[in-house]
């Protein structure tokens, strides 16, 4: 598992902490869940999938070019 720093303003932090407290959960657990929901929402959007496929094609092209050296 990777560690990271997340900067929230005071209001965001207090809201998050309160939600976690009410649900009897750790703040980090609530954040992980929010990240997972964000990822699921993103990958289901057609615009994102189109951009992802374009990036994959471009990376494949660049990798192919690098392999020629």
C-alpha positions as CSV (number, residue, x, y, z in Angstrom):
1,X,0.0,0.0,0.0
2,X,1.3,3.5,-0.9
3,X,1.1,6.5,1.4
4,X,0.2,9.9,0.2
5,X,-0.5,13.4,1.5
6,X,-3.9,14.9,1.1
7,X,-4.5,18.5,1.8
8,X,-8.0,19.6,2.8
9,X,-9.2,22.9,4.0
10,X,-10.5,23.0,7.6
11,X,-14.1,22.7,6.6
12,X,-13.5,19.7,4.3
13,X,-11.5,18.0,7.0
14,X,-14.1,18.5,9.7
15,X,-16.9,17.3,7.5
16,X,-14.9,14.2,6.5
17,X,-13.9,13.5,10.1
18,X,-17.5,13.9,11.3
19,X,-18.9,11.6,8.6
20,X,-16.3,9.0,9.6
21,X,-17.1,9.4,13.3
22,X,-20.8,9.0,12.7
23,X,-20.2,5.8,10.7
24,X,-17.7,4.6,13.2
25,X,-15.0,4.3,10.5
26,X,-11.5,5.6,10.0
27,X,-11.1,8.7,7.9
28,X,-8.7,6.8,5.7
29,X,-11.3,4.1,5.1
30,X,-13.8,6.8,4.0
31,X,-11.3,8.4,1.7
32,X,-10.4,5.0,0.1
33,X,-14.1,4.3,-0.5
34,X,-14.5,7.8,-2.1
35,X,-11.5,7.1,-4.4
36,X,-12.9,3.8,-5.5
37,X,-16.3,5.3,-6.2
38,X,-14.5,8.1,-8.3
39,X,-12.6,5.5,-10.3
40,X,-15.7,3.5,-11.0
41,X,-17.6,6.6,-12.1
42,X,-14.8,7.7,-14.4
43,X,-14.2,4.4,-16.1
44,X,-17.9,4.2,-17.0
45,X,-18.0,7.5,-18.8
46,X,-17.7,7.2,-22.6
47,X,-15.6,10.4,-22.9
48,X,-13.0,9.1,-20.4
49,X,-12.9,5.6,-22.2
50,X,-12.3,7.4,-25.5
51,X,-9.5,9.4,-24.0
52,X,-8.0,6.3,-22.4
53,X,-8.1,4.4,-25.6
54,X,-6.3,7.3,-27.4
55,X,-3.7,7.4,-24.7
56,X,-3.1,3.6,-25.0
57,X,-2.7,3.9,-28.7
58,X,-0.2,6.8,-28.4
59,X,1.8,5.0,-25.7
60,X,1.9,1.8,-27.8
61,X,3.2,3.9,-30.7
62,X,5.9,5.5,-28.6
63,X,6.9,2.2,-27.1
64,X,7.2,0.7,-30.5
65,X,9.4,3.6,-31.7
66,X,11.6,3.3,-28.6
67,X,12.1,-0.4,-29.2
68,X,13.6,0.4,-32.6
69,X,16.7,2.0,-30.9
